[in-house]
Amino acid sequence: MGYKTTIFEAFHTTGGVLTYGIPEFRLPKTLVQHEIDKLAQSGVEIKVNSVIGKTLTLEDLREMGYQAFFVAVGAGLPAFLNIPGTQLIGVLSANEYLTRVNLMKAYDPAYDTMVET
């Protein structure tokens, strides 16, 4: 319909669960980045660190001139089992573990995001 497309990405890295949720040996990040680059080359604008509903509302987007919206909410929040110990320090959801490892380099002791093993 002729709309200019803008992707608002919540994280500092694009790709969503393909980037932070799937380990490198299953889906190389270079493949995901290649597809993101193709989107950008086709004219899609990508804005990172933009949590719709927090940093910008749909009304804000309307005021900025956006006319059509597709909201993809991503993987969502984790659900914890109701068993003792899930609230303890060092117990992580799969989402948090994968995000720390894939985006925050938790495997590297030089970073403050280490995952306890």
N, C-alpha and C positions, 0 to 999 in steps of 0.2 A: 504493500500500500504506500510505499515511498517513505516510510519513517526511517530516520537515522537511528541506528541501534547503539545503545550504551549499556554495558554490563557494569553493575555495581557489585563489587566483590567484597565480602566482609573481611577476609583476611588480607595480609600484605602480599600474598602470593596468589595468583589466579589458578583456577583448575578445580577448586572444591575438593570433593572426596577423591577424585582421580589423582590429585596431587598429594593431599595429606593423609588419605585413608588407605591407599593401596601401596604396599611395599614396592620398592624399586625393582626387586627381582621378578615381580608379577607384572608390573606395568612401568617401563622406564619413563622417568620424568621428561626425557628428551622427546618422546613421542607426544606426550601431553602438551609440552611447550610448543612443539611444531604445530599442533592444531590451534593453539591459542594465537600463535604468530600469524597463521593463515587468516584467522578471524580479524585480527588487527590490520593486516594488509588489505583486507576487503573493505575496510572503513569502519569496523566496529570499534567504538571507543570503550576502553576498560578503565574503570576507576576503582582502585583498591582501597582498603580500610574504610569501606562504606557499608555500614549496617543499616539497611532500610528498616525504619521503625525506631531507630536509635539516633544515628547521625543525621538522617534525613527521613522525613515522612513522605507518604504519597502526595500529600498536599504541597509539601516543599517542591517535589518534582513537578507537579502541575504548574506551580508558580514559576519554575525554571523553564517552562515551555514544553515539557514532555507531554505527549498526548495519549499514548497507549502504553500499557504495562503488562508484563508477564512476570509474576513473582514465583521464583523457585527458592524454596526455603532451605534446601540442603538436607543434610543427614539428620538434623534435629538433635535434641538432647538425649543423653543416655538414660536408661532405666536401670536402677540398681535392684538386686535381689534383696529381699527383706531378711538378711541373715547377719548374725553378729560379725563384726570386723570390717564391713564394707566402708565404714566411715573413718577408718584408721589412716594415719599418714602413710603414704606409699601405696595405698590401694587406689588404682586408677581405672577409669572406664576405658573401654577399647578406644573410644573417640579421643580421649585425652592422651593415651599412650601413643597412638598412631600419629596424632598431631605433633606431640613432642619429638618423636623420632624422625618423622618425615619433614617437618617444617622448622623445628627448633633445634635440630641437631643434637638430640639428647644422647646420642651415642658418642659424642665428643666431649671429653672431660674439660675442654677449654670453655664450654658453654655452661651457663647457670641453670640449664633445664634438664640436667641429668636424671635419668630414671634409675631408681634403686634396683639392684639385682640381687 
